């Protein structure tokens, strides 16, 4: 009987896409895009359309709020493809699996 210790390379570090400011993977770029769009809309609303400061801030907050809701509601801490699966379920339905809501109740309960 051999009692040698066998070492294998698991590549556990290659499974992670990294973290930036506590956000997984490339979610940081979604945040940058939302802030950039908010700033652009703020200046367009303020300068080009000559809106008030409060209106311009209100317009600028909308894309940033939607972006943060998408990041923290549908991507952060969820499995890969969760957002796409949720969208597909809303459009198509549950698919070929059994529908729990449509199963008959147990006759003895």
N, C-alpha and C positions, 0 to 999 in steps of 0.2 A: 504494500500500500504506500503510495507516495503522498507526502504532505506538503508538496510544493505549492506556493502561492501563485496563482495564475492571474496575470494582469491583462486587462483588455481595455482598449481605448473606447470610451463611450461617446466622445464628441458632444458632451452635454452643453458646452458653451455655444456650439453652433446652432442650437435650437432657438436661442433667444435673438430677437431682432434689436435688443437694446432698449434703453429708456432715456427720454429727454424730458426734464422737468416733471418727472413722475408719470409721463404718458408713454405708452408702449409703442415700439416700432416707429412707423412714419406718421403717427398722429400729430406730431409736432408741426408737420407741413400743412395739415388741415387748419391748425390754429393760426399759423402765419398767413395763410390764404384768407381766412375769415377776418383777421385784423386788417390786412391790406385792403380787402374789399370795403370794410367799414370806413377806413380812412379815406378811400377814394370817394365813396358815396357822401361822406361828410363834406369834403371840399367841393364836390360837384353841387351838392344841395346848397351850400353856403355861398359859393362864388357864382356858379353858372345860373342857378335858379333863384338866387337872392332870397332864400328862405331865412327865417329867424334862427338864432343859435339853438334854441330848444328843439325846433323841428329838425334841424340838421343832426343834432345829437340823437334824436329819436330814430331818424332814418339810419344812422350809422350803427346803432345798437342792434338793429334787427338781424343783419347777417352774422354778427358776432354771437348773438344769442342762439341763433339756429345752428351755427357751427359748434358751439359748446354743447348744445343739446345732442347733436349727432355724435360728437366725440365721447361724451360721458354717458350718454343713454344707450348708444348702439354699438360702440366699438371698445371702449376701455373696459378691460376685465372680462370681455365676452370671447367665445371661441371664434376662430377665423371664419368668415362668411356669415356671421350671425345677422348682420344688417341686410345682406342680400337674401338670406333665407326668410327673414321676416317680411321683406318686401314681396318676395315670391309667394309666400303664404297668403298675404293680403290680396294679391291679384288673382292667383290661380286656385288657392284652397290648400287643404292639407295633403293632397296627393292620394296614393293608393293604400295608405294605412287604415286601420279600423278607426271609425269615428266614435270616440267614447261617449259623446253626447247622444248618439243615435242607438246605442246598445240597449236592449231591454233590461229592465231592473230584474234582479234575482227574485223569483217567485216567493221565496221564504222570508224575505226581508220586509 
